[in-house]
Amino acid sequence: MASERNRNPAAHRPATRSLLVLAALVATVATAGSLWFSLGLGLVPCELCWYQRVLMYPLVVVLGVGVAEARPAVWRTVLPLAIPGFVVAAYHSYLQATTVACGFEGDCAAVLWRAPVVGLTIPNLSLVAFGLVAGLGGVVAARERGLLG
């Protein structure tokens, strides 16, 4: 019976759904946070911030639909958004850590806000969010392909 359960991907659906719920929550918090930075604090997003928003905002809807319809295959849409978002956020974080200007329009290397407790900047927070969403999406993909138990 246990070996039958290990071969059956449907046996993992509750755990997979929990991963999708967590990823949707991360994307929702990241989206709400970016809106709070611009609308609540009045910070003007730079060009790299806009790219990150374009990649994060749809994840809220995509993951929400994936959770609502219990579709673990949503990872096929999640990863092509989360991985480039992670790369852009990593580049943005790198620029902030190493330079005072970048080649894009605006000053995307300027630190406009820093978390009071851990000292993360907005791109650092974006990097964490994209990393979590991509990681959770990767685990869902691995489970659905039978690579993880």
Salt bridges, closest charged atoms under 4 A:
GLU69 OE1 - ARG71 NE 2.55
GLU144 OE1 - ARG13 NH1 3.60
